[in-house]
Amino acid sequence: MASSMVSGVEKLIRVAPAALGFSGSDLHGKHFPKLGLVSCAGNGVNIRARSKIPVLRCSLAESRPPSQPRFIQHKKEAYWFYRFLSIVYDHVINPGHWTEDMRDEALEPAELTSRNMIVVDVGGGTGFTTLGIVKHVDAKNVTILDQSPHQLAKAKQKEPLKDCKIIEGDAEDLPFRTDYADRYISAGSIEYWPDPQRGIREAYRVLKLGGKACIIGPVHPTFWLSRFFADMWMLFPKEEEYIEWFQKAGFKDVKLKRIGPKWYRGVRRHGLIMGCSVTGVKPASGDSPLQIGPKAEDVSKPANPLVFLLRFVLGAMAATYFVLVPIYMWLKDQIVPKGQPI
Ligand SMILES: C[S@@+](CC[C@H](N)C(=O)[O-])C[C@H]1O[C@@H](n2cnc3c(N)ncnc32)[C@H](O)[C@@H]1O
């Protein structure tokens, strides 16, 4: 994985195979080694590892190569995608990719340690992740923000979320003041942001000094067919890209925890829609040290209807592949004897 280079600044990072791969226990420690935890402190990059660490060269991207079409990675495309997907999101889509036990594991590094914390859930959608947040934090202190009114309508129907603030907004341009929140959470949304670095910079800005951001998102496949469909659909970042975006935004103590559905037995070659939970701590109050230009895209930006439709249909077709992958992996999990790799 680390050897598949993306364009941009090259940086030497130490990568422990145990930290970046699974080769022995499943996600609950039965058959594969424990979840990898990649930790990046300050400018240096440390990987927590138990054994000797080979040094791999990882290329860290300025941005993703434009050659990949990614048909549904723009705000208007994501808006329409969720116009339809919101109807089946909780009951049909999530069970294959984003289960309650995965959610709870992914939220652990966010350290939701007090009911009084101010929390923002960005790209909070139907509130599936927010349901995990309000187990630890009073709902009245939690704001769910999303650009899709259709997704938010589902969140509004959930009883445990009735005291949350629910607002429409853009992850790349948050309507919160600087130094506002104790925790910034965003699950499964970064893949639709045209400029992920801008979104992570916003996460930094809205957090208080010592506040923590936790971004849960996809990881890029290595198997060729899965990579083809992933790159047609949306942004599947590489692990090192998340780390670079966090560091550039100014976060310290950046860590990456691997997650995945338990029936995958740790397999990551097909990529994962929810593949990692990345956290970072804001070390100083105020705005991010990273200066970037004005926002490039808005959900209300006009688009050529024919081009839009073509992109949308192709993107939705590519997304269908990832509805089938969890079913395929589930069948393999049923067939292959426990304890063996699949
Ligand atoms: C896969 S859903 C995740 C929903 C929820 N966080 C969860 O864990 O189930 C992705 C969500 O991100 C939202 N989204 C996409 N781009 C966005 C943006 N630029 N600003 C705010 N929300 C966005 C979508 O509308 C959608 O509700």
The ligand as an SDF file (V2000), in Angstrom:
LIG
                    3D

 27 29  0  0  0  0  0  0  0  0999 V2000
  -22.1780    8.3080    4.4370 C   0  0  0  0  0  0  0  0  0  0  0  0
  -23.1760    9.6330    5.0770 S   0  0  0  0  0  0  0  0  0  0  0  0
  -22.6430    9.6070    6.7670 C   0  0  0  0  0  0  0  0  0  0  0  0
  -23.7280   10.0170    7.7100 C   0  0  0  0  0  0  0  0  0  0  0  0
  -23.4150    9.8320    9.1810 C   0  0  0  0  0  0  0  0  0  0  0  0
  -22.2630   10.5930    9.5760 N   0  0  0  0  0  0  0  0  0  0  0  0
  -23.2300    8.3840    9.5660 C   0  0  0  0  0  0  0  0  0  0  0  0
  -22.2680    8.0790   10.2290 O   0  0  0  0  0  0  0  0  0  0  0  0
  -24.0620    7.5560    9.2300 O   0  0  0  0  0  0  0  0  0  0  0  0
  -22.3280   11.0720    4.4190 C   0  0  0  0  0  0  0  0  0  0  0  0
  -23.0040   12.3680    4.7690 C   0  0  0  0  0  0  0  0  0  0  0  0
  -22.1400   13.4590    4.4500 O   0  0  0  0  0  0  0  0  0  0  0  0
  -22.9490   14.5080    3.9690 C   0  0  0  0  0  0  0  0  0  0  0  0
  -22.1240   15.4680    3.2100 N   0  0  0  0  0  0  0  0  0  0  0  0
  -21.4840   15.2730    2.0530 C   0  0  0  0  0  0  0  0  0  0  0  0
  -20.7990   16.3750    1.7020 N   0  0  0  0  0  0  0  0  0  0  0  0
  -21.0070   17.2910    2.6790 C   0  0  0  0  0  0  0  0  0  0  0  0
  -20.5640   18.6210    2.8950 C   0  0  0  0  0  0  0  0  0  0  0  0
  -19.7580   19.2500    2.0140 N   0  0  0  0  0  0  0  0  0  0  0  0
  -20.9700   19.2590    4.0050 N   0  0  0  0  0  0  0  0  0  0  0  0
  -21.7970   18.6480    4.8910 C   0  0  0  0  0  0  0  0  0  0  0  0
  -22.2440   17.3900    4.7530 N   0  0  0  0  0  0  0  0  0  0  0  0
  -21.8540   16.7090    3.6670 C   0  0  0  0  0  0  0  0  0  0  0  0
  -23.9970   13.8020    3.1370 C   0  0  0  0  0  0  0  0  0  0  0  0
  -25.1080   14.6110    2.8930 O   0  0  0  0  0  0  0  0  0  0  0  0
  -24.2990   12.5890    3.9820 C   0  0  0  0  0  0  0  0  0  0  0  0
  -25.3600   12.7940    4.8660 O   0  0  0  0  0  0  0  0  0  0  0  0
  1  2  1  0
  2  3  1  0
  2 10  1  0
  3  4  1  0
  4  5  1  0
  5  6  1  0
  5  7  1  0
  7  8  2  0
  7  9  1  0
 10 11  1  0
 11 12  1  0
 11 26  1  0
 12 13  1  0
 13 14  1  0
 13 24  1  0
 14 15  1  0
 14 23  1  0
 15 16  2  0
 16 17  1  0
 17 18  1  0
 17 23  2  0
 18 19  1  0
 18 20  2  0
 20 21  1  0
 21 22  2  0
 22 23  1  0
 24 25  1  0
 24 26  1  0
 26 27  1  0
M  CHG  2   2   1   9  -1
M  END
$$$$
